[in-house]
Amino acid sequence: MGSKNTDGDQSNAAAAAASTAALMVEIRNLSFTYPGIDGHPPRGSKPLIDGFSLKLHAGERCLLVGSNGAGKTTILKILGGKHMVDRDMVRVMGRSAFHDTALTSSGDLSYLGGEWRRDVAFAGFEVTIQMDISAEKMINGVPGVDHERRDELIKVLDIDLSWRMHKSSDGQRRRLQICMGLLKPFKVLLLDEITVDLDVLVRANLLKYLKKECETRGATIIYATHIFDGLNDWPSHIVYVAHGKLQLASPLVKVKEMSHLSLMRTVESWLRRERDEDRKLRKERHNNGLPERENSIDGTRVAGVPARMLNNGWASGRLQSTVAGEENFYLSSNSVLRQ
């Protein structure tokens, strides 16, 4: 009985603290579809994110979970200001995540996700960072950094300053990527599968460091991951997304009350139920002679239904326009604009 009362008191205290803490992230009925070549969503396409709403306060750590393709990365990128939506749909610290570029340039809003890559002129896009440069030079090249914070991050991530990027492993480059992304104190941090290359020890140290950032500085973190080792007591909130829609947004204590399983097993049960429901729906549509999905906007066939192809307006390997009615170019591959 005593432990239950203690847990209840802690839950009430946390709820009271959240109610007085500053609202850091607010999503209001977010709907989003990737645009076509004209900048507008393709006709007949379903929203990838639909009716999504969420509020997070200072000091909260949100674990964003869902199956592959559920929309987690898209949500994080929208929050990070990488996709434009209506100003009132997504607010970070009361400001528009896309329109207010000072959020990211100041470091208050930080996004870490994906491979550490860059575009190289005449070489290609999304080229892995592997130039011959030391970790020390890259870290010390970031201006206006607190030395104590820098040294602590180097210790937490176990970075050897003599590492050369062209000789480093994926995990070592990932550590340096995280270090440089956290050098400036953040107020809102978005993490998208950023710990996938880390070993167990470094990952545990990083999670401990991030938890301290929330508890001592009131930072807010949203962390999307499929790796649940060491996360049983790390998040303050759990958000579950399926098919771009919010299925659950709850404090961790309430999730534990609903399920006596570990966090990983709880999420696994959600995903298994989601998969079974999807299979049942596809089977019903197939039996009724309908396509397994409602539409296709990516140029692929769905259940034997001809795909609606989308092109970017140009044929491969020549400057001839493929847009109907447009005759600005000759048919030759070395043609020039008509004057």
Rosetta blueprint (number, residue, H / E / L):
1 M L
2 G H
3 S H
4 K H
5 N H
6 T H
7 D H
8 G H
9 D H
10 Q H
11 S H
12 N H
13 A H
14 A H
15 A H
16 A H
17 A H
18 A H
19 S H
20 T H
21 A L
22 A L
23 L E
24 M E
25 V E
26 E E
27 I E
28 R E
29 N E
30 L E
31 S E
32 F E
33 T L
34 Y L
35 P L
36 G L
37 I L
38 D L
39 G L
40 H L
41 P L
42 P L
43 R L
44 G L
45 S L
46 K L
47 P L
48 L L
49 I E
50 D E
51 G E
52 F E
53 S E
54 L E
55 K E
56 L E
57 H E
58 A L
59 G L
60 E L
61 R E
62 C E
63 L E
64 L E
65 V E
66 G L
67 S L
68 N L
69 G L
70 A L
71 G L
72 K H
73 T H
74 T H
75 I H
76 L H
77 K H
78 I H
79 L H
80 G L
81 G L
82 K L
83 H L
84 M L
85 V L
86 D L
87 R L
88 D L
89 M L
90 V E
91 R E
92 V E
93 M L
94 G L
95 R E
96 S E
97 A L
98 F L
99 H L
100 D L
101 T L
102 A H
103 L H
104 T H
105 S H
106 S L
107 G L
108 D L
109 L E
110 S E
111 Y E
112 L E
113 G E
114 G L
115 E L
116 W L
117 R E
118 R E
119 D E
120 V E
121 A L
122 F L
123 A L
124 G E
125 F E
126 E E
127 V E
128 T E
129 I L
130 Q L
131 M L
132 D L
133 I L
134 S E
135 A H
136 E H
137 K H
138 M H
139 I H
140 N H
141 G L
142 V L
143 P L
144 G L
145 V L
146 D L
147 H H
148 E H
149 R H
150 R H
151 D H
152 E H
153 L H
154 I H
155 K H
156 V H
157 L L
158 D L
159 I L
160 D L
161 L L
162 S L
163 W L
164 R E
165 M H
166 H H
167 K H
168 S L
169 S L
170 D H
171 G H
172 Q H
173 R H
174 R H
175 R H
176 L H
177 Q H
178 I H
179 C H
180 M H
181 G H
182 L H
183 L L
184 K L
185 P L
186 F L
187 K L
188 V E
189 L E
190 L E
191 L E
192 D E
193 E L
194 I L
195 T L
196 V L
197 D L
198 L L
199 D L
200 V H
201 L H
202 V H
203 R H
204 A H
205 N H
206 L H
207 L H
208 K H
209 Y H
210 L H
211 K H
212 K H
213 E H
214 C H
215 E H
216 T H
217 R H
218 G L
219 A L
220 T E
221 I E
222 I E
223 Y E
224 A E
225 T L
226 H L
227 I L
228 F L
229 D L
230 G L
231 L L
232 N L
233 D L
234 W L
235 P L
236 S L
237 H E
238 I E
239 V E
240 Y E
241 V E
242 A E
243 H L
244 G L
245 K E
246 L E
247 Q E
248 L E
249 A E
250 S E
251 P E
252 L H
253 V H
254 K H
255 V H
256 K H
257 E H
258 M H
259 S L
260 H L
261 L L
262 S L
263 L H
264 M H
265 R H
266 T H
267 V H
268 E H
269 S H
270 W H
271 L H
272 R H
273 R H
274 E H
275 R H
276 D H
277 E H
278 D H
279 R H
280 K H
281 L H
282 R H
283 K H
284 E H
285 R H
286 H H
287 N H
288 N L
289 G L
290 L L
291 P L
292 E L
293 R L
294 E L
295 N L
296 S L
297 I L
298 D L
299 G L
300 T L
301 R L
302 V E
303 A L
304 G L
305 V E
306 P L
307 A L
308 R L
309 M L
310 L L
311 N L
312 N L
313 G L
314 W E
315 A L
316 S L
317 G L
318 R L
319 L L
320 Q L
321 S E
322 T L
323 V L
324 A L
325 G L
326 E L
327 E L
328 N L
329 F L
330 Y L
331 L L
332 S L
333 S L
334 N L
335 S L
336 V L
337 L L
338 R L
339 Q L
